[in-house]
């Protein structure tokens, strides 16, 4: 009987090992559907824990099973044990050191945070000696973009903001999350279209991308788009000077000036501009110099995040040494502690010093290796569109995580961060 069960388990495990890339790809492709289902549940039924959340938890458990019972790599298991031990201590701290806490909310928040390191370990394992086609990521990006573009075009999308400001997030819930996701993957697809000289597709994509950026109503995706634009301008200028194509350089500069002027005019007709005006009026800004006070910089640039940080940091300072090490959690005295919405700070404050290290160790280690490999041959790599797009994508993910949040602790986004980082890591590793 035991032998029969063992044979069945071996068959299942062998099947999973052979088909894990296909299973994972299917999971990536259903992400937009899960996010739309979450949006409908939150907007229409005001239900916080949804079927989509349950599916993501089930997939997290599946990754644990795969890593522990299928691949059985000791280094992975050790890291998972460390994450699990930390999670247990984190929950014990919430039970022992806080009155009137909400265990369900704490577990949900914890799962959102440990999703990234477990996803990274999982993707490193399944992509080891296995091919993963980048086009799959691009296809998922296009699905996300269509479910923003079409609803926004026909004015049937959900509002980006609950009140005051304007903008539409399509059929999704969080403007910051969807804006970050699109911003992080877009440089890769643009580089693919540029390298393969698919001009018509590139123009069509950029028009849709530009429309989405301006109708979302948020600032961060615009900043990310400017970073991509500046790289391609620098790339073109360097190549034209190298080839002594000065006439083309003058044409490029003229075209850029005309583009900037046209963009300024176009932006004044968008929700993005309306939100800037609303925000400036709210802060009673009459001159540019009025912006340069800490209060106004905090409100206008950081969306009051520095104020939220100050309040949460004071709670952190007032906690005991064990909470400083393992986190103050997310619920205190019958209330949810307001997130700073700057992922690195939120993880540090809410998960503690040890939690910060455990959750972000693999993430920082991977980024460090990619940056080191890129800057080791910076001159040649900068003019390599594919490699530079990888670095731009990572820089954008870091900026989004720091400026808007909802990147590292949002499973819908962090799963793609994991995929992108591991794909980049493997590509740089292959060149060694």
DRENNU-137254 format. One record per residue (C-alpha): residue in three letters; x, y, z. Coordinates in steps of 0.2 Angstrom, whole numbers, padded with zeros to 4 digits, always signed. Each point is the difference from the previous one (the first is absolute). Layout:
ALAXYZ
...
END
This chain:
UNK+0000+0000+0000
UNK+0014+0012+0005
UNK+0010-0005-0016
UNK-0016+0004-0011
UNK-0002+0017+0008
UNK+0018+0004-0002
UNK-0001-0005-0019
UNK-0015+0011-0002
UNK+0009+0015+0009
UNK+0016-0003-0011
UNK-0011+0000-0016
UNK-0008+0017+0006
UNK+0016+0007+0004
UNK+0008-0005-0016
UNK-0015+0007-0010
UNK+0002+0017+0010
UNK+0019+0000-0004
UNK-0003-0003-0018
UNK-0014+0013-0002
UNK+0004+0013+0013
UNK+0004+0014-0013
UNK-0017-0003-0008
UNK-0009+0000+0017
UNK+0009+0016+0005
UNK-0004+0008-0017
UNK-0018-0004+0002
UNK+0000+0008+0017
UNK+0008+0016-0007
UNK-0013+0001-0014
UNK-0014-0001+0013
UNK+0007+0015+0010
UNK-0010+0013-0009
UNK-0016-0010+0002
UNK+0004-0002+0019
UNK+0002+0019+0001
UNK-0016+0004-0009
UNK-0009-0012+0011
UNK+0008+0009+0015
UNK-0005+0017-0006
UNK-0019-0006-0003
UNK+0000-0007+0017
UNK+0007+0015+0009
UNK-0010+0013-0010
UNK-0017-0008-0002
UNK-0001-0011+0015
UNK+0013+0007+0012
UNK+0007-0017+0003
UNK+0018+0001+0006
UNK+0006-0019+0000
UNK-0005-0006-0018
UNK+0001-0016-0010
UNK+0015+0008-0009
UNK+0009+0002+0017
UNK-0004-0018+0004
UNK+0007-0006-0017
UNK+0016+0010+0004
UNK+0002-0008+0017
UNK-0003-0018-0008
UNK+0014+0004-0012
UNK+0011+0006+0013
UNK-0003-0017+0009
UNK+0003-0009-0016
UNK+0017+0009-0002
UNK+0005-0006+0017
UNK-0005-0018-0004
UNK+0010+0001-0016
UNK+0015+0006+0008
UNK+0000-0011+0015
UNK-0007-0017-0007
UNK+0004+0001-0019
UNK+0017+0009-0002
UNK+0006-0002+0018
UNK+0015+0011-0001
UNK+0008+0003+0017
UNK+0004+0018-0002
UNK-0018+0004-0005
UNK-0008-0010+0014
UNK+0012+0009+0013
UNK-0006+0017-0007
UNK-0018-0006+0001
UNK+0002-0006+0018
UNK+0007+0017+0004
UNK-0015+0009-0007
UNK-0012-0012+0009
UNK+0009+0002+0017
UNK+0000+0019-0002
UNK-0019+0000-0005
UNK-0004-0010+0016
UNK+0010+0012+0011
UNK-0008+0015-0009
UNK-0018-0007+0004
UNK+0005-0004+0018
UNK+0006+0018+0003
UNK-0017+0006-0007
UNK-0009-0012+0012
UNK+0011+0003+0016
UNK+0004+0019-0002
UNK-0016+0008-0007
UNK-0017+0002+0007
UNK-0016-0001-0011
UNK+0010-0006-0015
UNK-0007-0007-0016
UNK+0009-0017-0003
UNK-0009-0003-0017
UNK+0006+0017-0007
UNK+0018-0003+0007
UNK+0001-0017-0009
UNK-0007+0008-0016
UNK+0013+0014+0001
UNK+0014-0012+0004
UNK-0004-0011-0015
UNK+0001+0015-0011
UNK+0017+0003+0006
UNK+0008-0017+0000
UNK-0008-0003-0018
UNK+0015+0009-0008
UNK+0015-0010+0008
UNK-0010-0017-0003
UNK-0004+0005-0018
UNK+0019+0004-0003
UNK+0006-0016+0007
UNK-0013-0010-0010
UNK+0004+0010-0016
UNK+0018-0003+0002
UNK-0003-0018+0002
UNK-0012-0003-0015
UNK+0010+0011-0012
UNK+0017-0009+0004
UNK+0005-0009-0016
UNK-0018+0003-0007
UNK-0005+0012-0014
UNK-0012+0014+0004
UNK-0006+0010-0015
UNK-0001+0019+0004
UNK-0014+0002-0012
UNK-0012-0008+0013
UNK+0004+0015+0011
UNK-0004+0012-0014
UNK-0016-0009-0004
UNK-0006+0002+0018
UNK+0005+0018+0000
UNK-0011+0003-0016
UNK-0015-0009+0009
UNK+0002+0012+0015
UNK+0002+0015-0012
UNK-0016-0004-0010
UNK-0010-0002+0016
UNK+0005+0018+0004
UNK+0000+0007-0017
UNK-0017-0006-0006
UNK-0010+0004+0016
UNK+0008+0018+0001
UNK-0003+0003-0019
UNK-0019-0004+0003
UNK-0001+0008+0017
UNK-0005-0016+0009
UNK+0015-0003+0011
UNK+0001+0002+0019
UNK+0006+0017+0007
UNK+0019+0001+0005
UNK-0005+0010+0015
UNK-0014-0001+0012
UNK-0003+0018+0001
UNK+0007+0017-0006
UNK+0012-0005-0013
UNK-0004-0006-0018
UNK+0006-0015-0010
UNK-0005-0018-0004
UNK+0009-0017+0003
UNK-0010-0010-0012
UNK-0007-0016+0007
UNK+0013-0001+0014
UNK+0000+0006+0018
UNK+0017+0009+0004
UNK+0006+0014-0012
UNK+0017-0001+0009
UNK+0002-0019-0002
UNK-0006-0001-0018
UNK+0010+0016-0005
UNK+0016-0008+0008
UNK-0003-0017-0009
UNK-0002+0008-0017
UNK+0015+0012+0003
UNK+0012-0014+0005
UNK-0004-0012-0014
UNK-0002+0013-0014
UNK+0019+0004-0003
UNK+0003-0018-0004
UNK-0014-0001-0013
UNK+0006+0017-0008
UNK+0017-0007-0001
UNK-0006-0016-0009
UNK-0010+0011-0012
UNK+0015+0012-0003
UNK+0013-0014-0002
UNK-0011-0010-0013
UNK-0005+0017-0009
UNK-0019-0003+0002
UNK-0004+0018-0003
UNK-0018-0001-0002
UNK-0003-0011+0015
UNK+0011+0012+0010
UNK-0010+0015-0005
UNK-0016-0008+0004
UNK+0007-0006+0017
UNK+0006+0017+0004
UNK-0016+0008-0004
UNK-0010-0012+0012
UNK+0014+0001+0013
UNK-0001+0019+0000
UNK-0019+0001+0001
UNK+0001-0012+0015
UNK+0013+0011+0009
UNK-0010+0016-0003
UNK-0017-0007+0005
UNK+0006-0010+0016
UNK+0002+0017+0008
UNK+0016-0005+0010
UNK+0017+0008+0000
UNK+0012-0014+0002
UNK-0004-0009-0017
UNK+0004+0016-0009
UNK+0017+0002+0009
UNK+0004-0018-0005
UNK-0005+0003-0018
UNK+0012+0016+0000
UNK+0014-0012+0006
UNK-0003-0011-0015
UNK-0001+0015-0012
UNK+0016+0008+0007
UNK+0010-0017-0003
UNK-0006-0001-0018
UNK+0005+0018-0004
UNK+0017-0002+0008
UNK+0002-0016-0010
UNK-0005+0008-0016
UNK+0011+0016+0003
UNK+0016-0011+0005
UNK-0002-0010-0016
UNK-0003+0015-0011
UNK+0015+0009+0006
UNK+0011-0016-0001
UNK-0006-0002-0019
UNK+0002+0019-0002
UNK-0018+0001-0006
UNK-0002+0018+0005
UNK-0015+0004-0012
UNK-0009-0015+0008
UNK+0004+0007+0017
UNK-0007+0017-0004
UNK-0016-0009-0006
UNK-0001-0010+0016
UNK+0002+0015+0011
UNK-0013+0010-0010
UNK-0012-0015+0001
UNK+0003-0001+0019
UNK-0004+0018+0003
UNK-0016-0001-0011
UNK-0004-0016+0010
UNK+0002+0009+0016
UNK-0011+0015-0005
UNK-0013-0012-0007
UNK+0000-0010+0016
UNK-0002+0015+0011
UNK-0015+0005-0010
UNK-0007-0018+0001
UNK+0003-0002+0018
UNK-0011+0015+0004
UNK-0015-0010-0006
UNK+0002-0015+0011
UNK-0004-0006+0017
UNK+0018+0000+0005
UNK+0001+0019-0003
UNK-0017+0002+0009
UNK+0006-0009+0015
UNK+0016+0011+0000
UNK-0011+0016+0000
UNK-0012-0008+0014
UNK+0015-0004+0010
UNK+0008+0017-0002
UNK-0016+0009+0004
UNK-0002-0011+0016
UNK+0017+0005+0006
UNK-0003+0019-0005
UNK+0015+0001-0011
UNK+0001+0016-0009
UNK+0018+0001-0005
UNK+0013-0014-0004
UNK+0010+0005+0015
UNK-0015-0004+0011
UNK+0003-0018-0004
UNK+0017-0001+0008
UNK-0005-0002+0018
UNK+0001-0017+0009
UNK-0019+0000+0002
UNK-0004+0003-0018
UNK+0014-0012-0006
UNK-0007-0014+0011
UNK-0018+0003-0006
UNK+0003+0004-0019
UNK+0015-0012-0004
UNK-0002-0014+0013
UNK-0019+0001+0003
UNK+0001+0003+0019
UNK+0011-0016+0001
UNK+0013+0009+0011
UNK-0013+0005+0012
UNK-0007-0018+0001
UNK+0018-0006+0002
UNK+0003+0012+0015
UNK-0016-0007+0009
UNK+0004-0018-0003
UNK+0019+0002+0004
UNK-0006+0008+0017
UNK-0010-0016+0003
UNK+0015-0010-0005
UNK+0011+0010+0013
UNK-0012-0003+0013
UNK+0000-0019-0002
UNK+0010-0012+0010
UNK+0017-0008-0006
UNK-0008-0016-0007
UNK-0013+0010-0010
UNK+0014+0010-0007
UNK+0009-0016-0006
UNK-0016-0009-0006
UNK-0012+0014-0004
UNK-0014+0010+0007
UNK-0013-0008-0011
UNK-0014+0008-0009
UNK-0014+0001+0013
UNK+0001+0009+0017
UNK-0013+0005+0013
UNK-0015-0005-0011
UNK+0006+0010-0015
UNK+0010-0003-0016
UNK+0017+0008+0000
UNK+0001+0011-0015
UNK+0013-0006-0013
UNK+0013+0013-0005
UNK-0002-0007-0018
UNK+0019+0000-0002
UNK+0003-0019-0001
UNK+0018+0000+0008
UNK-0006+0011+0015
UNK-0016-0010+0002
UNK+0009-0017+0000
UNK+0014+0007+0012
UNK-0013+0008+0013
UNK-0014-0013-0001
UNK+0011-0016-0002
UNK+0015+0006+0011
UNK+0019+0000-0003
UNK+0001-0019-0001
UNK-0016-0001-0011
UNK+0007+0013-0012
UNK+0016-0010-0002
UNK-0008-0017-0003
UNK-0014+0007-0011
UNK+0012+0010-0011
UNK+0016-0010+0001
UNK-0002-0009-0017
UNK-0007+0015-0008
UNK+0014+0011+0004
UNK+0013-0013-0004
UNK-0007-0003-0017
UNK-0001+0019-0004
UNK+0018+0002+0006
UNK+0006-0013-0011
UNK-0009+0007-0016
UNK+0006+0017+0004
UNK+0018-0005+0003
UNK+0000-0010-0017
UNK-0007+0014-0009
UNK+0011+0014+0006
UNK+0016-0011-0001
UNK-0002+0003-0019
UNK-0010+0016+0001
UNK+0006+0008-0017
UNK-0004-0015-0011
UNK-0016-0005+0010
UNK-0007+0018+0000
UNK-0001-0001-0019
UNK-0008-0017+0001
UNK-0018+0003+0000
UNK-0005-0017+0007
UNK+0011+0001+0015
UNK-0003+0019+0003
UNK-0019-0004+0000
UNK+0002-0013+0013
UNK+0009+0013+0011
UNK-0013+0013-0003
UNK-0014-0012+0004
UNK+0009-0004+0017
UNK+0003+0018+0004
UNK-0019+0004-0004
UNK-0005-0014+0012
UNK+0011+0007+0013
UNK-0007+0017-0002
UNK-0018-0006+0000
UNK+0003-0010+0015
UNK+0007+0015+0009
UNK-0011+0014-0007
UNK-0017-0008-0001
UNK+0001-0017+0008
UNK-0011-0015-0005
UNK+0014-0009-0009
UNK+0010-0011+0012
UNK-0015-0004+0012
UNK-0013-0002-0013
UNK+0000-0018-0007
UNK-0008+0005-0017
UNK+0016+0011-0003
UNK+0013-0009+0010
UNK-0002-0016-0010
UNK+0005+0009-0016
UNK+0015+0009+0009
UNK+0006-0018+0005
UNK-0002-0006-0018
UNK+0009+0015-0007
UNK+0014+0000+0012
UNK+0004-0019-0002
UNK-0001+0002-0019
UNK+0013+0014+0001
UNK+0011-0009+0012
UNK+0001-0015-0011
UNK+0003+0010-0016
UNK+0015+0009+0009
UNK+0006-0016+0008
UNK+0001-0009-0017
UNK+0013+0013-0006
UNK+0012-0004+0014
END
